[in-house]
Amino acid sequence: MKTVSTVCGVCPGKCHVECEMEGRRIKSIKKSSTENPSMICLRGFYSDEILNSKDRLTTPLIRTGEKGKCEFREASWEEAMDVIEENCNKIIKNYGAKSLASHVGRGGFDEITDDFTSIKMPDGKSGGFLSPIGSPNNGSVGSLCFTSYGLIAPQCVFGLDSEDLSCDLKNAEYLCVWGANPKTDSPPFFYDKMIARKKDGMKIIAIDHYDSDIIKMADYKYIVNSGSDMALILGILNYLSDKFDTDFIEKYTYGYEEFKDYFSQFSLEKTSDITGLNVEEIKELSNLLFDNTVTLKSYTGLEYSRCGVQTIRALYILWSLIGNLDVPGGLLIDKKTPLKKITSIPNAAKGVKKIGEDEFPIFNKFINQPQFTKLPEAILESKPYPIKGIINIGSCMSINYPNSELFRKALSNLDFYVVCDRFLTQDALYADVILPATTYYEQDKYVTYPDHIEIKEKLVEPLGDSLPNVFILKKIADRLGFGEYYPENFDELLEIAFQNTPEILKELKEKGVYYFDKKEEPVYKKYDSFDTETSKIEIHSKLLEKYGFSPIPIYDDGFDSDEERKSTLSKYPFVMNTGARIDTTFRTQHLNIDGLLKHQKYPQVIINVEDANELGIKDFDLVELYTDKSQVILQAITSEYSNRYDLEVNVGGGSFTQDENWKDANINLLTDNELFDPISGFPVLKKQYCNIRKVK
């Protein structure tokens, strides 16, 4: 046996793995290394634990006991498919295909799973796994993440997706990071480049609500109250409005004067009261942004308030008005030509409304999926019709969606529930069949990089009878009558995935890699590139107006009246902000891996040191967060950087398979599914009210 080093293949990163080899076969993975270990790369250090954990699912399981209990027996793939076929067909016969749904989370993660569960229909719209049998209810983590930032907000300003807007890091003298933490990106490509540019002298401006990784490394730091970002943007706009280029506004924007009438209400003093920044800090930040060319790095952190979509819209409008749009070192208009992948699937679900479509029509317009935050209503109240069965791939809905108790009740009331995963999750308690999926080490895959596509071979053989997600989908599709759209093996997979790009397919088969053409020299100030109804930067969004929403960004603090505000804050004076990633976990994943848990034993809440002193709380004390709904035990960490009454709370705990300290720490037991952004349906994870006390 010998030891070799190889690219790990877990993510599109550049980390390397040291493996023990027997002949040409990899027997075990020892460790990995990378210059800047990130959340993703860090997993490689414990890959052997992840691969061979006692908790790994290695064979199909079929329920033997009542729902809510972990009582299963092992089964063959054939028997598991028999049960799935029988129950799915029963639902289709009794209720129609629309009552059978699918859902995909980031547990699926690899690009192949994403591609094959959102197969494009001939009309170019996303269909989803169960489209061929007539179900429109093919949902995803897009019900909770990215859709606001990536699609709705930029489309309602520029008529572009976020992928058509790029951070000109190469030429930037200043970088503003707002609503993002690049160190925990997956994968961390931007972080590595950002660190290199910082060493070259680029300055970093960071806006966040606590002492995050980006705040720690920033040259200019601004700690704002959770959920108040929109107010800060409006205050900056008001402070700088006399300096804006009136010719640019007249020629390239639509609705400025209407918006100005609104944001002029946000004086420096009012903005300070809302955000927690003092007046001088607001002035300093405003001048930094206006007096310099500043590029922008943002992401999903701004999605989770009552005005999440409008906040992101306001940020894009700010960047346009301060002269930092599509200029060297700014935020570039960089239209991407979508890579043509899988498009051959029938649209058998045409004309059938999805769950959540009536409540969130703009969400439906851009993502063409059900809004799964409305799933409990469909299961428990048959609104707009009953959902009776779900096939769930790589997701734990009973933890990750708001009001977990309601989701648990809903899942336990399904006629039939299939879970496909690598480990038992909390959702397994409600599953009728559990299917074992491979880890990223155990499957061949293609990965799309910014400049090329590459085939990455598996490092080890699959454990037990586990299969890659896509081949599990193939088995189910065969039984439900549409297996021809899914591959039998990896060669067929490539043929289907790249059927519309034969030149890419040829290169991948022959060389294992395909390089995109090099970009031409950039052209700046492409202000005729806006695909909006007015062909301008729509400060007043025609699309939002059409659907009955405010056409200009309006700040919503979550209260309908002063009386409601006073009543709520008297009982629950703290703001709970949750959802940020920590280095050693990914959502609910890896909280059963000892090698990772040693880095952080307990789920934590970061609390302002003055608040902590008043409550008699010290570092590492156990505390209880509570609302009317429930309570959760966490470990307190005090901070001088957090604002008063602002709490940063770890997410991901709450599964019976997790470590003892984490298994009851599901923060979504406290979150309210009735608090959401009315445009996207996204839950308010950044500004829900609670209280905190020390555990005696």
Secondary structure, 3 states (H helix, E strand, C coil): CEEEEEECCCCCCCCEEEEEEECCEEEEEEEEECCCCCHHHHHHHHHHHHHHCCCECCCCEEECCCCCCCCEEECCHHHHHHHHHHHHHHHHHHHCHHHEEEEECCCCCCHHHHHHHCCECCCCCECCCCHHHCCCCEEEHHHCCCHHHHHHHHHCCCCCCHHHEEECHHHCCEEEEECCCHHHCCCCHHHHHHHHHHHCCCEEEEEECCCCHHHHHCCEEEECCCCCHHHHHHHHHHHHHHHCCHHHHHHHEECHHHHHHHHCCCCHHHHHHHHCCCHHHHHHHHHHHHHCCEEEEECHHHCCCCCHHHHHHHHHHHHHHCCCECCCCCEEECCCCCCCCCCCCCCCCCCCCCCCCCCCHHHHHHHCCCCHHHHHHHHHHCCCCCCCEEEEECCCHHHHCCCHHHHHHHHHCCCEEEEEECECCHHHHHCCEEEEECCHHHCCEEEECCCEEEEECCCCCCCCCCECHHHHHHHHHHHHCCHHHCCCCHHHHHHHHCCCCHHHHHHHHHHCEEECCCCCCCCCCCCCCCCCCCCCEECCCHHHHHCCCCCCCCCCCCCCCHHHHHHHHHHCCEEEEECCCCCCCECCECCCCHHHHCCCCCCEEEEEHHHHHHHCCCCCCEEEEECCCCEEEEEEEEECCCCCCEEEECCCCCCCCCCCCCCCCCHHHCCCCCCECCCCCCECCCCEEEEEEECC
